């Protein structure tokens, strides 16, 4: 979904950073009134659930990351993911992030769905993929990325989600979407 340009009456940039662009926009609402809304613009990202063996296996092994997230106050379970680079396709982004964060190369990459992370204040979308036919690649984490990879049965990952130990939305959706619709 794209921004409705007819609704935008004006915009004041508050911050233009490496990851996000924050503005206060004056917008026309559907009822004809207008008001100000804060909006975090984001390029978008791709996230990948790596699956070892056959995706048709009743309980395939998956890979998750234990990643430090300052904003969340500690370490979280996540799927490999990252921001799309200018000129890069969504699939290229997914493949790059899989290799950089997990040290894996996907022989097969299939789109699962697209999610809007928090549409109340950001336009961020994340494209979710499942990767299979995995081979060894070269991990190259960014200087602000602190993570460890963990392989586990899908049933274990789903149990972590059920117990509330996985709280990252993109990872939950990727796991549930794969488990429910493959």
Protein Blocks (a to p, Z undefined) as FASTA:
>chain_A
ZZdfklpnbdcdfbdcfkbccdddddddfkopacdddddddebdcdddddehjfkbmbdc
ddddddddfknopacdddddddddehiafklmmmmmmmmmnopacfbdcdfbdcdfblml
pcbdcdddddehiacddddddfkbccddddddfklmmmmmmnopambfklmmmmmmmmmm
ZZ
